[in-house]
Amino acid sequence: MNRGAVEAAPTISPPWRLAVFVLATAVGVLGLRLIHSFVSGFIPVGARPSVFMVILAGGLLIGHAWTFRLVEPRGWAYVGLGREALQPRLLGAGALAGAAAIAIPAGVLLALGWLRVAPTDPGSASGAAAAAMALLLPASLWEELFVRGFAFAILRERWGSVKALLATSTAFGALHVLNAGATLLSVSVVTLAGIFLGLVLVRTGSLYAAWAAHLSWNVVLVVGLHASVSGVELPAPGYRVIDAGPDWATGGPWGPEGGLFAAAGLVAAVWIIYRRPLRRTEPD
């Protein structure tokens, strides 16, 4: 940990700081929901899922901001959202890691014929991609802020990186238990994805990089393959990549990220990232 961070360390214990964060986030989400209630009639039905994700992400940003103002003087850098963390090379590395971790297993499944491309009704590919991005951007942001933001930083300070990774990754998997088509295998793979994303954060010191990895993983699935992501199907004009093999390999209705091939891609990515040196500005 750098000297400036030590000098600015708060005197309030981690559990109390976490309690402040939870309360501030709840107030932020409720406030945005109240505003939303006044304008919801003007929001198109198709845009409502994206707006809901924006509310969650916005509430978490408000929660972080108020926590930093009240009890955590180290501010955005404490959670990997400082200026230093917003470097193109870190974002690019995160995006490349996230894309490769799912694109390579999906490519192997396509080559084996266990995934196949099926034609669908024609439509606007650019429009579908824009709509998907409007959902995926805030959805991946709120999940990163919720799981690997202030809560991860507090647990890491209290327990160390390994225990914090395990705890938050388990929570990340639990977030997806109620998704359509969830199985023990698919949730286990999502938990492994949480370890991968957490390791991106630990190794780069950048939550932006973890967000980029998360987003690029989803973009490969939804925009590139037109496949399901965590059991959710989005509009897929022109074609859709569908399951044509055993569910244990392809993920079945959950999508390619729920099978053992995706798990193998994540294990490989975790191993490669783990072997890279820790950034000097990050605590052990």
Residue frames relative to the residue before (quaternion, step in Angstrom):
aa qw qx qy qz dx dy dz
M 1.0000 0.0000 0.0000 0.0000 0.00 0.00 0.00
N 0.4599 -0.7018 0.4556 0.2971 3.61 -0.84 0.82
R 0.6738 -0.5398 0.3326 0.3796 3.56 -1.24 0.55
G 0.6310 0.5486 -0.3342 0.4350 3.58 1.01 -0.80
A 0.6429 0.5208 -0.3252 0.4580 3.57 1.01 -0.80
V 0.6402 0.5217 -0.3341 0.4543 3.58 1.03 -0.80
E 0.6716 0.5115 -0.2979 0.4456 3.57 0.92 -0.94
A 0.7296 0.4234 -0.2352 0.4828 3.57 1.08 -0.71
A 0.3843 0.7552 -0.4725 0.2424 3.59 1.25 -0.05
P 0.4503 -0.7060 0.4743 0.2717 3.61 -0.91 0.86
T 0.4720 -0.6688 0.4998 0.2829 3.55 -1.28 0.41
I 0.5749 0.5837 -0.3790 0.4303 3.61 1.23 -0.34
S 0.5200 -0.6744 0.4314 0.2978 3.58 -0.90 0.93
P 0.6604 -0.5449 0.3476 0.3823 3.60 -1.14 0.60
P 0.6526 0.5095 -0.3645 0.4262 3.68 0.79 -0.73
W 0.6698 0.4867 -0.3080 0.4687 3.59 0.98 -0.77
R 0.6224 0.5180 -0.3453 0.4744 3.59 1.04 -0.67
L 0.6407 0.5157 -0.3221 0.4689 3.57 1.02 -0.79
A 0.6332 0.5304 -0.3281 0.4583 3.59 1.02 -0.79
V 0.6320 0.5169 -0.3260 0.4765 3.59 1.02 -0.79
F 0.6471 0.5258 -0.3154 0.4531 3.56 0.97 -0.86
V 0.6527 0.5112 -0.3163 0.4611 3.60 0.89 -0.90
L 0.6744 0.4895 -0.2949 0.4675 3.58 0.90 -0.91
A 0.6666 0.5029 -0.3037 0.4588 3.59 0.90 -0.90
T 0.6497 0.5069 -0.3151 0.4708 3.58 1.02 -0.77
A 0.6351 0.5266 -0.3318 0.4574 3.60 0.96 -0.84
V 0.6513 0.4996 -0.3112 0.4789 3.58 0.97 -0.84
G 0.6462 0.5322 -0.3150 0.4471 3.57 0.98 -0.82
V 0.6745 0.4814 -0.2916 0.4777 3.58 0.90 -0.93
L 0.6667 0.4990 -0.3071 0.4606 3.60 0.89 -0.90
G 0.6351 0.5320 -0.3292 0.4531 3.57 1.02 -0.75
L 0.6769 0.4747 -0.2876 0.4835 3.56 0.95 -0.86
R 0.6165 0.5299 -0.3443 0.4695 3.58 1.09 -0.66
L 0.6285 0.5309 -0.3346 0.4596 3.59 1.04 -0.72
I 0.6450 0.4985 -0.3154 0.4859 3.56 0.97 -0.84
H 0.6408 0.5430 -0.3152 0.4419 3.55 0.99 -0.89
S 0.6269 0.5628 -0.3458 0.4131 3.58 1.00 -0.78
F 0.6709 0.4997 -0.2984 0.4595 3.60 1.12 -0.58
V 0.7745 0.3322 -0.1722 0.5100 3.60 1.13 -0.57
S 0.4075 0.7588 -0.4511 0.2338 3.59 1.24 -0.12
G 0.6220 0.5706 -0.3432 0.4121 3.58 1.07 -0.65
F 0.6858 0.4714 -0.2775 0.4800 3.57 1.21 -0.43
I 0.5966 0.5749 -0.3549 0.4332 3.59 1.30 -0.13
P 0.4588 -0.6833 0.4871 0.2923 3.63 -0.73 0.97
V 0.6161 -0.5803 0.3854 0.3676 3.56 -1.07 0.75
G 0.6789 0.5177 -0.2957 0.4285 3.57 0.90 -0.89
A 0.6855 0.4842 -0.2823 0.4647 3.58 1.18 -0.50
R 0.4953 0.7134 -0.4109 0.2774 3.60 1.21 -0.31
P 0.6262 0.5147 -0.3722 0.4522 3.66 0.93 -0.62
S 0.6504 0.5078 -0.3213 0.4646 3.59 0.99 -0.79
V 0.6397 0.5235 -0.3229 0.4609 3.58 1.00 -0.82
F 0.6270 0.5324 -0.3357 0.4591 3.58 1.01 -0.79
M 0.6534 0.4977 -0.3160 0.4750 3.61 0.99 -0.78
V 0.6185 0.5352 -0.3401 0.4641 3.58 1.06 -0.72
I 0.6290 0.5335 -0.3300 0.4592 3.59 1.02 -0.80
L 0.6678 0.4932 -0.3060 0.4659 3.59 0.90 -0.89
A 0.6736 0.4835 -0.2963 0.4740 3.58 0.90 -0.93
G 0.6622 0.5124 -0.3039 0.4545 3.57 0.95 -0.88
G 0.6424 0.5235 -0.3184 0.4603 3.57 0.99 -0.81
L 0.6617 0.4942 -0.3048 0.4744 3.57 1.02 -0.78
L 0.6250 0.5186 -0.3430 0.4720 3.59 1.04 -0.68
I 0.6321 0.5120 -0.3239 0.4832 3.57 1.02 -0.78
G 0.6445 0.5275 -0.3176 0.4533 3.58 0.96 -0.86
H 0.6494 0.4974 -0.3171 0.4799 3.57 0.97 -0.82
A 0.6701 0.5233 -0.3111 0.4246 3.58 0.82 -0.99
W 0.6901 0.4682 -0.2820 0.4744 3.60 0.90 -0.90
T 0.6146 0.5368 -0.3487 0.4609 3.58 1.05 -0.69
F 0.6614 0.4959 -0.3075 0.4713 3.59 0.95 -0.84
R 0.6532 0.5170 -0.3090 0.4589 3.56 1.07 -0.71
L 0.7655 0.4180 -0.1966 0.4479 3.56 0.95 -0.90
V 0.8665 0.0619 0.0375 0.4939 3.59 0.70 -1.06
E 0.7508 0.3475 -0.2081 0.5218 3.63 1.17 -0.16
P 0.1801 -0.8507 0.4859 0.0886 3.60 0.16 1.30
R 0.5681 0.6103 -0.3943 0.3863 3.62 1.17 -0.30
G 0.3493 -0.8122 0.4279 0.1877 3.56 1.31 -0.15
W 0.8461 -0.2289 0.1476 0.4581 3.52 -1.31 -0.47
A 0.5926 0.5782 -0.3739 0.4180 3.59 1.09 -0.59
Y 0.5707 0.6180 -0.3702 0.3941 3.59 1.14 -0.60
V 0.7681 0.3151 -0.1722 0.5302 3.59 1.08 -0.68
G 0.5998 -0.5950 0.3607 0.3951 3.59 1.19 0.28
L 0.5929 0.5568 -0.3740 0.4456 3.57 1.15 0.60
G 0.3788 0.7137 -0.4961 0.3177 3.57 1.14 0.59
R 0.7236 -0.4346 0.3041 0.4417 3.56 -1.31 0.09
E 0.6411 0.5453 -0.3325 0.4256 3.56 0.96 -0.83
A 0.6600 0.5226 -0.3060 0.4446 3.57 1.10 -0.68
L 0.6675 0.4960 -0.2960 0.4699 3.58 1.23 -0.42
Q 0.2820 0.7544 -0.5316 0.2623 3.55 0.66 1.16
P 0.5705 -0.6288 0.4008 0.3443 3.60 -0.89 0.88
R 0.6581 0.5180 -0.3335 0.4329 3.59 0.94 -0.78
L 0.6426 0.5046 -0.3271 0.4748 3.58 1.08 -0.66
L 0.6503 0.5031 -0.3149 0.4742 3.58 0.96 -0.84
G 0.6604 0.5112 -0.3072 0.4563 3.57 0.95 -0.87
A 0.6505 0.5099 -0.3196 0.4634 3.58 0.98 -0.83
G 0.6544 0.5103 -0.3129 0.4620 3.57 0.98 -0.83
A 0.6689 0.5006 -0.2988 0.4612 3.57 0.91 -0.94
L 0.6548 0.5097 -0.3146 0.4609 3.59 0.95 -0.84
A 0.6535 0.5145 -0.3173 0.4556 3.58 0.94 -0.87
G 0.6805 0.4967 -0.2944 0.4512 3.59 0.88 -0.93
A 0.6676 0.5008 -0.3012 0.4613 3.57 0.95 -0.86
A 0.6890 0.4914 -0.2898 0.4470 3.58 0.86 -0.97
A 0.6298 0.5779 -0.3389 0.3931 3.59 1.00 -0.82
I 0.7600 0.3056 -0.2016 0.5370 3.62 1.12 -0.52
A 0.6184 0.5681 -0.3588 0.4076 3.61 1.04 -0.66
I 0.6647 0.5068 -0.3159 0.4490 3.59 0.93 -0.82
P 0.6680 0.4645 -0.3243 0.4825 3.67 0.81 -0.79
A 0.6484 0.5091 -0.3276 0.4616 3.61 0.97 -0.80
G 0.6327 0.5325 -0.3292 0.4559 3.58 1.03 -0.74
V 0.6388 0.5105 -0.3214 0.4775 3.58 1.03 -0.78
L 0.6518 0.5102 -0.3125 0.4661 3.59 0.96 -0.84
L 0.6338 0.5091 -0.3271 0.4818 3.60 1.03 -0.71
A 0.6568 0.5099 -0.3121 0.4595 3.59 0.95 -0.84
L 0.6799 0.4735 -0.2826 0.4834 3.59 1.09 -0.69
G 0.4666 -0.6763 0.4413 0.3607 3.58 1.22 -0.38
W 0.4967 0.6637 -0.4280 0.3599 3.57 1.25 0.19
L 0.6762 0.2023 -0.2404 0.6663 3.50 1.42 -0.04
R 0.0128 -0.8047 0.5932 0.0186 3.57 -1.05 0.67
V 0.4706 -0.6677 0.5097 0.2702 3.50 -1.25 0.59
A 0.0796 -0.7985 0.5967 0.0058 3.56 -0.70 1.13
P 0.4559 -0.6890 0.4811 0.2933 3.62 -0.90 0.86
T 0.1163 -0.7635 0.6315 0.0694 3.55 -1.21 0.64
D 0.7082 -0.4195 0.3219 0.4678 3.57 -1.25 0.01
P 0.5064 -0.6510 0.4613 0.3270 3.59 -1.00 0.75
G 0.1233 0.7758 -0.6118 0.0926 3.52 -1.25 0.41
S 0.6719 -0.4820 0.3700 0.4234 3.55 -1.28 -0.19
A 0.3179 -0.7625 0.5345 0.1784 3.56 -0.44 1.22
S 0.6651 0.5016 -0.3107 0.4578 3.58 0.96 -0.83
G 0.6421 0.5228 -0.3218 0.4592 3.57 1.04 -0.77
A 0.6572 0.5004 -0.3051 0.4739 3.56 0.99 -0.85
A 0.6437 0.5202 -0.3208 0.4606 3.57 1.02 -0.80
A 0.6524 0.5107 -0.3141 0.4636 3.58 0.98 -0.85
A 0.6532 0.5048 -0.3112 0.4709 3.58 0.99 -0.84
A 0.6399 0.5201 -0.3231 0.4643 3.57 1.02 -0.80
M 0.6679 0.4982 -0.3072 0.4597 3.59 0.92 -0.87
A 0.6140 0.5535 -0.3447 0.4448 3.59 1.06 -0.72
L 0.6848 0.4395 -0.2707 0.5144 3.58 1.20 -0.54
L 0.7100 0.4980 -0.2741 0.4156 3.56 0.81 -1.02
L 0.6158 0.5698 -0.3567 0.4110 3.60 0.98 -0.75
P 0.7518 0.3567 -0.2492 0.4955 3.65 0.62 -0.95
A 0.6016 0.5701 -0.3727 0.4173 3.61 1.08 -0.62
S 0.6915 0.4487 -0.2827 0.4904 3.58 0.89 -0.89
L 0.6219 0.5455 -0.3498 0.4397 3.60 1.07 -0.65
W 0.6926 0.4661 -0.3160 0.4509 3.61 0.79 -0.91
E 0.6354 0.5215 -0.3468 0.4517 3.59 1.00 -0.68
E 0.6535 0.5011 -0.3210 0.4678 3.59 0.98 -0.79
L 0.6634 0.4977 -0.3077 0.4664 3.59 0.92 -0.87
F 0.6776 0.5082 -0.2881 0.4467 3.57 0.97 -0.86
V 0.7826 0.3547 -0.1698 0.4825 3.56 0.82 -1.02
R 0.8303 0.2074 -0.0713 0.5124 3.59 0.85 -0.96
G 0.4768 0.6492 -0.4487 0.3872 3.56 1.22 0.48
F 0.8580 -0.0241 0.0309 0.5121 3.57 -0.83 -1.01
A 0.6242 0.5492 -0.3502 0.4313 3.59 0.98 -0.78
F 0.6571 0.4954 -0.3150 0.4728 3.60 0.93 -0.84
A 0.6514 0.5272 -0.3232 0.4397 3.59 0.94 -0.90
I 0.6545 0.5061 -0.3092 0.4688 3.58 0.98 -0.84
L 0.6763 0.4840 -0.2986 0.4682 3.59 0.89 -0.93
R 0.6321 0.5302 -0.3301 0.4587 3.56 1.04 -0.73
E 0.6427 0.5142 -0.3110 0.4752 3.57 1.02 -0.82
R 0.7169 0.4632 -0.2395 0.4628 3.56 1.01 -0.89
W 0.8315 0.2485 -0.0758 0.4910 3.56 0.83 -1.04
G 0.5249 -0.5859 0.4467 0.4262 3.58 1.13 -0.54
S 0.7009 -0.5231 0.3033 0.3783 3.55 -1.25 0.48
V 0.6716 0.5262 -0.3212 0.4110 3.59 0.84 -0.96
K 0.6999 0.4526 -0.2791 0.4768 3.59 0.78 -0.96
A 0.6286 0.5278 -0.3372 0.4610 3.59 1.05 -0.72
L 0.6297 0.5271 -0.3242 0.4696 3.59 1.03 -0.79
L 0.6824 0.4901 -0.2948 0.4551 3.57 0.84 -0.94
A 0.6755 0.4999 -0.2998 0.4515 3.58 0.90 -0.92
T 0.7200 0.4391 -0.2661 0.4668 3.60 0.78 -0.97
S 0.6299 0.5254 -0.3441 0.4569 3.60 1.06 -0.60
T 0.6104 0.5260 -0.3392 0.4854 3.57 1.12 -0.67
A 0.6450 0.5044 -0.3140 0.4805 3.58 1.01 -0.81
F 0.6212 0.5446 -0.3327 0.4549 3.59 1.04 -0.78
G 0.6542 0.4922 -0.3094 0.4837 3.58 0.96 -0.80
A 0.6547 0.5304 -0.3114 0.4393 3.57 0.97 -0.88
L 0.5750 0.5967 -0.3743 0.4161 3.60 1.13 -0.57
H 0.7465 0.4196 -0.1991 0.4766 3.58 1.14 -0.64
V 0.3857 0.7604 -0.4619 0.2440 3.58 1.27 0.01
L 0.7410 0.4230 -0.2275 0.4693 3.59 0.97 -0.82
N 0.4299 0.6924 -0.4757 0.3309 3.62 1.21 0.08
A 0.6158 -0.5637 0.4013 0.3769 3.56 -1.15 0.64
G 0.8370 0.2017 -0.1591 0.4832 3.57 -0.95 0.91
A 0.3694 0.7473 -0.4876 0.2595 3.60 1.22 0.21
T 0.0372 -0.7714 0.6353 -0.0032 3.54 -1.06 0.88
L 0.6867 -0.4487 0.3507 0.4518 3.56 -1.27 0.13
L 0.6576 0.5109 -0.3135 0.4564 3.57 0.99 -0.83
S 0.6878 0.4880 -0.3076 0.4406 3.59 0.79 -0.96
V 0.6636 0.4854 -0.3106 0.4771 3.60 0.96 -0.82
S 0.6142 0.5396 -0.3456 0.4606 3.59 1.08 -0.66
V 0.6533 0.4966 -0.3180 0.4749 3.59 1.00 -0.79
V 0.6271 0.5167 -0.3374 0.4753 3.60 1.03 -0.73
T 0.6191 0.5292 -0.3392 0.4708 3.59 1.04 -0.73
L 0.6391 0.5084 -0.3111 0.4861 3.57 1.04 -0.80
A 0.6124 0.5329 -0.3375 0.4765 3.58 1.10 -0.71
G 0.6126 0.5459 -0.3443 0.4562 3.58 1.09 -0.67
I 0.6285 0.5141 -0.3295 0.4819 3.59 1.04 -0.76
F 0.6337 0.5351 -0.3182 0.4592 3.57 0.99 -0.87
L 0.7037 0.4578 -0.2720 0.4703 3.60 0.80 -1.00
G 0.6385 0.5206 -0.3259 0.4637 3.57 1.03 -0.74
L 0.6505 0.5078 -0.3157 0.4683 3.56 1.05 -0.74
V 0.5778 0.5507 -0.3752 0.4713 3.59 1.11 -0.61
L 0.6555 0.5074 -0.3053 0.4687 3.58 0.95 -0.89
V 0.6838 0.4939 -0.2960 0.4482 3.58 0.82 -0.98
R 0.7256 0.4576 -0.2563 0.4455 3.58 0.84 -0.95
T 0.7435 0.3755 -0.2270 0.5046 3.61 1.05 -0.63
G 0.3431 -0.7306 0.5109 0.2959 3.57 1.13 -0.60
S 0.6560 0.5081 -0.2842 0.4803 3.57 1.27 0.25
L 0.3055 -0.7326 0.5809 0.1802 3.55 -0.71 1.08
Y 0.5357 0.5963 -0.3998 0.4444 3.58 1.21 -0.41
A 0.6575 0.5102 -0.3107 0.4592 3.59 0.97 -0.84
A 0.6410 0.5021 -0.3247 0.4812 3.59 1.02 -0.77
W 0.6260 0.5216 -0.3303 0.4764 3.58 1.04 -0.76
A 0.6469 0.5181 -0.3156 0.4620 3.60 0.96 -0.86
A 0.6481 0.5107 -0.3147 0.4692 3.59 1.02 -0.82
H 0.6472 0.5219 -0.3012 0.4670 3.56 0.98 -0.91
L 0.6878 0.4899 -0.2800 0.4567 3.55 0.86 -1.01
S 0.6848 0.4890 -0.3048 0.4461 3.60 0.83 -0.90
W 0.5754 0.5631 -0.3681 0.4652 3.60 1.13 -0.63
N 0.7046 0.4592 -0.2635 0.4724 3.58 0.84 -1.00
V 0.6314 0.5377 -0.3367 0.4459 3.59 1.02 -0.76
V 0.6145 0.5363 -0.3510 0.4600 3.60 0.98 -0.77
L 0.6965 0.4809 -0.2749 0.4561 3.57 0.89 -0.94
V 0.7841 0.3786 -0.1850 0.4557 3.56 0.71 -1.11
V 0.7615 0.3671 -0.2018 0.4947 3.59 0.75 -1.03
G 0.7271 0.4345 -0.2523 0.4679 3.58 0.94 -0.83
L 0.8024 0.2946 -0.1343 0.5013 3.57 0.70 -1.11
H 0.2630 -0.7569 0.5397 0.2579 3.61 1.18 -0.49
A 0.4000 0.7103 -0.4700 0.3386 3.54 1.03 0.88
S 0.6198 -0.5099 0.4275 0.4161 3.56 -1.30 0.16
V 0.1273 -0.7614 0.6293 0.0899 3.54 -1.20 0.59
S 0.8335 -0.0900 -0.0085 0.5451 3.55 -0.57 1.22
G 0.7313 -0.4442 0.2216 0.4678 3.55 0.99 0.90
V 0.6280 0.5312 -0.3310 0.4625 3.61 1.26 -0.02
E 0.1866 -0.7709 0.6018 0.0931 3.56 -0.88 1.01
L 0.1431 -0.7700 0.6179 0.0696 3.55 -0.91 0.99
P 0.6887 -0.4700 0.3241 0.4470 3.64 -1.17 0.35
A 0.0565 -0.8071 0.5870 -0.0284 3.55 -0.92 0.98
P 0.0843 -0.8300 0.5498 0.0404 3.63 0.26 1.19
G 0.7968 0.3252 -0.2414 0.4484 3.54 -1.02 0.86
Y 0.7832 -0.1889 0.1657 0.5687 3.58 0.81 -0.96
R 0.0838 -0.7548 0.6449 0.0860 3.51 -1.35 0.26
V 0.3380 -0.7064 0.5802 0.2239 3.58 -1.02 0.78
I 0.0530 -0.8323 0.5504 -0.0386 3.54 -0.60 1.19
D 0.6302 -0.5432 0.4228 0.3591 3.52 -1.36 0.39
A 0.0628 0.7901 -0.6073 0.0543 3.56 -0.92 0.97
G 0.6970 0.4121 -0.2645 0.5239 3.56 1.23 0.37
P 0.7472 -0.3684 0.2678 0.4840 3.58 -1.23 -0.27
D 0.5621 -0.6454 0.4062 0.3202 3.56 -0.96 0.91
W 0.6079 0.5685 -0.3689 0.4137 3.59 1.04 -0.67
A 0.7033 0.4362 -0.2586 0.4982 3.58 1.17 -0.53
T 0.7881 0.3686 -0.1612 0.4659 3.57 0.89 -0.97
G 0.4985 -0.6502 0.4359 0.3725 3.58 1.17 -0.43
G 0.3404 -0.7670 0.4868 0.2426 3.60 1.25 -0.18
P 0.8302 -0.1778 0.1263 0.5130 3.61 -0.98 -0.75
W 0.5480 0.6206 -0.3955 0.3976 3.61 1.21 -0.34
G 0.5091 -0.6153 0.4359 0.4149 3.54 1.14 -0.74
P 0.7200 -0.4869 0.2794 0.4079 3.60 -1.22 0.41
E 0.6244 0.5558 -0.3597 0.4145 3.61 1.09 -0.49
G 0.6636 0.5306 -0.3081 0.4280 3.61 1.23 -0.11
G 0.6395 0.5484 -0.3226 0.4316 3.60 1.26 0.09
L 0.6941 -0.4967 0.3332 0.4006 3.54 -1.31 0.18
F 0.5718 0.5683 -0.3997 0.4362 3.61 1.16 -0.41
A 0.6420 0.4962 -0.3177 0.4906 3.58 1.01 -0.77
A 0.6186 0.5408 -0.3409 0.4567 3.58 1.04 -0.77
A 0.6467 0.5132 -0.3200 0.4648 3.58 0.99 -0.81
G 0.6326 0.5248 -0.3267 0.4664 3.58 1.04 -0.76
L 0.6617 0.5022 -0.3021 0.4677 3.56 1.01 -0.80
V 0.6314 0.5255 -0.3343 0.4620 3.59 0.98 -0.82
A 0.6513 0.5069 -0.3145 0.4689 3.59 0.96 -0.85
A 0.6624 0.5057 -0.3052 0.4609 3.58 0.94 -0.89
V 0.6375 0.5251 -0.3222 0.4627 3.58 0.99 -0.85
W 0.6609 0.5129 -0.3094 0.4521 3.57 0.93 -0.88
I 0.6624 0.5030 -0.3056 0.4634 3.58 0.93 -0.88
I 0.6883 0.4729 -0.2864 0.4697 3.59 0.89 -0.92
Y 0.6266 0.5578 -0.3338 0.4299 3.58 1.01 -0.81
R 0.6937 0.4892 -0.2683 0.4555 3.56 1.04 -0.78
R 0.5613 0.5791 -0.3988 0.4365 3.58 1.26 -0.16
P 0.5559 -0.6323 0.4144 0.3455 3.61 -1.05 0.68
L 0.5209 -0.6226 0.4931 0.3128 3.53 -1.21 0.67
R 0.5027 -0.6355 0.4858 0.3279 3.59 -1.02 0.75
R 0.5640 -0.6563 0.3884 0.3168 3.57 -0.91 0.91
T 0.6664 0.5167 -0.3095 0.4395 3.59 1.09 -0.62
E 0.6488 0.5375 -0.3178 0.4349 3.59 1.25 -0.18
P 0.4888 -0.6469 0.4861 0.3262 3.61 -1.07 0.65
D 0.5495 -0.6023 0.4614 0.3499 3.59 -1.21 0.49
